[in-house]
Amino acid sequence: MAERRHRSQDEIMLIPFLDILCSLIGVLVLIIVVVSVAQTQRARGRTKEEVALAEKYQSLLLQLERQNETDTSTAAKLTSLDKLNADLRSKQEQLAALKKQLASSTEAAKINQEQIAKLQKQIQELIAQIAALDQSTKPVQTEIDDLKKQLAARQKKLDDKPATVVVRPYGSGTKSHQRLFFVETSGAGIAVHKSATEKQRVPYASIGVDKDYNSFLETVKKTGNSALIFLIRKDGWSAYQRAAGWAEQQYAINTGKLPIPGDGPVDLSLFQEK
């Protein structure tokens, strides 16, 4: 009996293709979520120092705008005063011309009494106008002088800078003949004094994880007979506790502290002389 033959047919399986498609969609969704979160953190990840600088910048812009408004008002007053002075000069010139004409007419005796009276009346009118102009210029000049004083005071206030704070060698945690390193603390974080003119800022939240600050502490630790001095601003106590605690616990560094009054730049020249 002949065997029954079964024809084999090739079948197309769509399941692997659908799996790949679903995986690709999942990866794209994950990438979109990660990019969105990164953009959100980047927009909100501003430091306190950047926010403070932005607020100060906006305040200076507002002061500048007010000063520009005052300058515009002062310019208008000056223009008005120049116009009044021009009118005054014109009236004075007319008065001089009329006086000259009157003197010439009197000397020549070629003009009748009516014309002389008319000229005298015009002279009296001009004198009254000049007196009125002189009275009107006085308050304008006084107001302009006051505005100039206000502008000078505001300009001086904008140009004033905080006085330099000279740090004197006193405090706790140091010994004689030590190599001293300095770190300045404030509400925004710390500033590592790498040299007399170079400072490296570290935000408060990065203290303990910042590579540059940790490298600086490693250098202090390796330097023989050294001490780390923290210069504490009026709002820098929290940053001092965090930065000094990290240096003492993780690197066993001898630390000291000095309070820094005011907001001016720090002058460490006395330590260099010592």
C-alpha positions as CSV (number, residue, x, y, z in Angstrom):
1,M,0.0,0.0,0.0
2,A,1.5,3.3,-1.1
3,E,2.4,5.7,1.7
4,R,0.6,9.0,1.7
5,R,2.9,11.9,1.2
6,H,2.5,15.2,3.1
7,R,3.7,18.2,1.4
8,S,5.7,20.5,3.6
9,Q,4.8,24.2,3.3
10,D,7.1,27.1,4.5
11,E,5.3,29.3,7.1
12,I,6.2,32.9,7.9
13,M,6.4,33.5,11.7
14,L,5.7,37.1,12.7
15,I,6.3,36.7,16.4
16,P,10.0,37.5,16.4
17,F,9.4,40.6,14.3
18,L,6.7,41.8,16.8
19,D,9.1,41.2,19.7
20,I,11.8,43.3,18.1
21,L,9.3,46.1,17.4
22,C,7.9,46.1,21.0
23,S,11.5,46.2,22.3
24,L,12.4,49.1,20.0
25,I,9.3,51.1,21.2
26,G,10.2,50.5,24.8
27,V,13.8,51.7,24.3
28,L,12.5,54.9,22.6
29,V,10.0,55.6,25.4
30,L,12.9,55.1,28.0
31,I,15.1,57.5,26.1
32,I,12.3,60.1,26.0
33,V,11.8,59.8,29.7
34,V,15.5,60.1,30.5
35,V,15.9,63.2,28.3
36,S,12.8,64.9,29.8
37,V,14.1,64.2,33.4
38,A,17.6,65.5,32.4
39,Q,16.1,68.7,31.0
40,T,14.0,69.3,34.1
41,Q,16.9,68.8,36.4
42,R,19.1,71.1,34.3
43,A,16.5,73.9,34.4
44,R,16.0,73.6,38.2
45,G,19.6,72.8,39.2
46,R,20.7,76.3,39.9
47,T,22.9,77.0,42.9
48,K,22.2,79.6,45.6
49,E,25.1,81.6,44.4
50,E,23.7,81.8,40.8
51,V,20.2,82.7,42.2
52,A,21.8,85.5,44.3
53,L,23.8,86.8,41.4
54,A,20.7,86.8,39.2
55,E,18.7,88.7,41.9
56,K,21.6,91.2,42.3
57,Y,21.7,91.6,38.5
58,Q,18.0,92.3,38.3
59,S,18.3,94.9,41.1
60,L,21.1,96.7,39.3
61,L,19.0,96.7,36.1
62,L,16.1,98.3,38.0
63,Q,18.4,100.9,39.5
64,L,19.9,101.6,36.0
65,E,16.4,102.0,34.6
66,R,15.4,104.4,37.3
67,Q,18.6,106.4,36.8
68,N,17.9,106.5,33.0
69,E,14.4,107.9,33.8
70,T,15.9,110.6,36.0
71,D,18.5,111.4,33.3
72,T,15.6,111.9,30.8
73,S,13.8,114.2,33.2
74,T,17.0,116.2,33.8
75,A,17.7,116.5,30.1
76,A,14.2,117.9,29.6
77,K,14.7,120.4,32.4
78,L,18.1,121.4,30.8
79,T,16.4,121.9,27.4
80,S,13.7,124.1,29.0
81,L,16.4,126.1,30.8
82,D,18.4,126.6,27.6
83,K,15.2,127.8,25.8
84,L,14.5,130.3,28.6
85,N,18.1,131.5,28.5
86,A,17.8,132.0,24.8
87,D,14.6,134.0,25.2
88,L,16.3,136.1,27.9
89,R,19.3,136.8,25.6
90,S,17.0,137.7,22.8
91,K,15.0,140.2,25.1
92,Q,18.2,141.7,26.3
93,E,19.5,142.2,22.8
94,Q,16.2,143.9,21.9
95,L,16.5,146.0,25.0
96,A,20.0,147.1,24.1
97,A,18.9,147.9,20.5
98,L,16.0,150.0,21.8
99,K,18.2,151.8,24.2
100,K,20.6,152.5,21.5
101,Q,17.8,153.7,19.2
102,L,16.4,155.9,21.9
103,A,19.8,157.4,22.7
104,S,20.4,158.0,19.0
105,S,16.9,159.6,18.6
106,T,17.4,161.8,21.7
107,E,20.8,163.0,20.5
108,A,19.6,163.7,17.0
109,A,16.3,165.3,18.2
110,K,14.7,163.9,15.1
111,I,12.0,162.0,16.8
112,N,8.8,163.3,18.4
113,Q,7.7,162.8,21.9
114,E,5.0,160.2,20.9
115,Q,7.6,157.9,19.4
116,I,9.8,158.4,22.4
117,A,7.0,157.4,24.7
118,K,6.2,154.4,22.6
119,L,9.8,153.3,22.8
120,Q,9.9,153.8,26.5
121,K,6.7,151.7,26.9
122,Q,8.3,149.0,24.9
123,I,11.4,149.2,27.1
124,Q,9.3,148.9,30.2
125,E,7.5,145.9,28.7
126,L,10.8,144.2,27.9
127,I,12.1,144.9,31.4
128,A,9.0,143.2,32.9
129,Q,9.4,140.2,30.5
130,I,13.0,139.9,31.4
131,A,12.2,140.0,35.1
132,A,9.5,137.3,34.6
133,L,11.9,135.1,32.7
134,D,14.5,135.5,35.4
135,Q,12.1,134.5,38.1
136,S,10.9,131.5,36.1
137,T,14.5,130.3,35.5
138,K,15.4,130.3,39.2
139,P,13.1,127.4,40.3
140,V,14.1,125.4,37.2
141,Q,17.7,125.9,38.0
142,T,17.2,124.9,41.6
143,E,15.4,121.7,40.6
144,I,18.1,120.9,38.1
145,D,20.8,121.3,40.8
146,D,18.8,119.0,43.1
147,L,18.5,116.4,40.3
148,K,22.2,116.6,39.7
149,K,23.0,116.0,43.4
150,Q,20.6,113.0,43.4
151,L,22.3,111.6,40.3
152,A,25.7,112.0,41.8
153,A,24.6,110.3,45.0
154,R,23.1,107.4,43.1
155,Q,26.2,107.0,40.9
156,K,28.4,107.0,44.0
157,K,26.2,104.4,45.6
158,L,26.4,102.2,42.5
159,D,30.2,102.6,42.3
160,D,30.8,101.8,45.9
161,K,32.4,98.4,46.5
162,P,32.7,96.5,49.8
163,A,36.0,97.3,51.6
164,T,38.7,94.7,51.5
165,V,38.8,92.5,54.7
166,V,42.4,92.2,55.9
167,V,42.6,88.9,57.8
168,R,45.0,89.0,60.8
169,P,46.8,85.9,62.1
170,Y,44.7,85.0,65.1
171,G,42.2,82.2,65.9
172,S,42.3,78.5,66.8
173,G,43.9,75.4,65.4
174,T,47.3,76.6,64.1
175,K,50.8,76.4,65.3
176,S,54.0,78.3,64.5
177,H,56.0,77.5,61.4
178,Q,53.1,75.7,59.8
179,R,52.2,75.7,56.1
180,L,48.7,77.2,56.0
181,F,46.0,76.6,53.5
182,F,42.8,78.6,53.3
183,V,39.1,77.9,52.5
184,E,36.4,80.6,52.6
185,T,32.9,79.6,53.6
186,S,29.6,81.3,52.8
187,G,25.9,80.5,52.5
188,A,26.4,79.4,48.9
189,G,29.3,77.0,49.7
190,I,33.0,77.2,49.9
191,A,35.9,78.9,48.0
192,V,39.3,77.2,48.0
193,H,42.1,79.8,47.9
194,K,44.6,78.1,45.6
195,S,46.7,81.3,45.3
196,A,46.6,85.0,46.2
197,T,44.4,85.7,43.1
198,E,42.8,82.3,42.3
199,K,39.8,80.9,44.1
200,Q,37.9,77.7,43.2
201,R,34.2,77.7,44.3
202,V,32.4,74.5,45.4
203,P,28.6,74.6,46.0
204,Y,27.3,73.6,49.4
205,A,25.7,70.4,48.1
206,S,28.9,69.3,46.4
207,I,31.1,69.4,49.6
208,G,32.4,65.8,50.1
209,V,31.8,64.7,46.5
210,D,33.6,67.4,44.6
211,K,36.8,65.9,43.1
212,D,38.7,69.2,43.1
213,Y,38.0,69.9,46.7
214,N,39.0,66.3,47.7
215,S,42.2,66.6,45.6
216,F,42.9,69.9,47.5
217,L,42.5,68.1,50.8
218,E,44.8,65.3,49.7
219,T,47.4,67.9,48.9
220,V,47.0,69.5,52.3
221,K,47.3,66.1,53.9
222,K,50.5,65.2,52.1
223,T,52.1,68.6,52.9
224,G,54.2,68.2,56.1
225,N,53.4,70.4,59.1
226,S,50.3,71.9,57.5
227,A,47.0,73.3,58.7
228,L,43.8,74.2,57.0
229,I,42.2,77.5,58.0
230,F,38.5,78.2,57.3
231,L,37.6,81.8,56.8
232,I,34.0,82.0,57.9
233,R,31.6,84.6,56.6
234,K,28.6,85.7,58.6
235,D,26.4,83.2,56.7
236,G,29.0,80.5,56.3
237,W,28.8,78.5,59.5
238,S,26.9,75.5,58.0
239,A,29.3,75.3,55.1
240,Y,32.2,75.5,57.6
241,Q,30.9,72.6,59.7
242,R,30.3,70.4,56.6
243,A,33.7,71.2,54.9
244,A,35.8,71.1,58.1
245,G,34.1,67.9,59.3
246,W,34.8,66.2,56.0
247,A,38.5,67.3,56.1
248,E,39.0,66.1,59.7
249,Q,37.1,62.8,59.4
250,Q,38.1,61.7,55.9
251,Y,41.7,63.1,55.7
252,A,42.7,63.7,59.4
253,I,43.7,67.3,58.6
254,N,44.3,69.8,61.4
255,T,41.9,72.7,60.9
256,G,41.4,76.1,62.3
257,K,38.8,78.9,61.9
258,L,38.7,82.7,61.6
259,P,35.6,84.9,61.4
260,I,35.4,87.2,58.4
261,P,33.3,90.4,59.0
262,G,31.8,92.3,56.0
263,D,31.3,91.2,52.4
264,G,34.5,92.5,50.8
265,P,37.3,90.5,49.2
266,V,39.8,88.8,51.6
267,D,43.4,90.0,52.0
268,L,45.8,87.3,53.3
269,S,49.0,89.3,52.9
270,L,49.6,89.3,56.7
271,F,49.9,85.5,56.7
272,Q,52.3,85.7,53.8
273,E,54.5,88.1,55.8
274,K,54.3,85.8,58.8
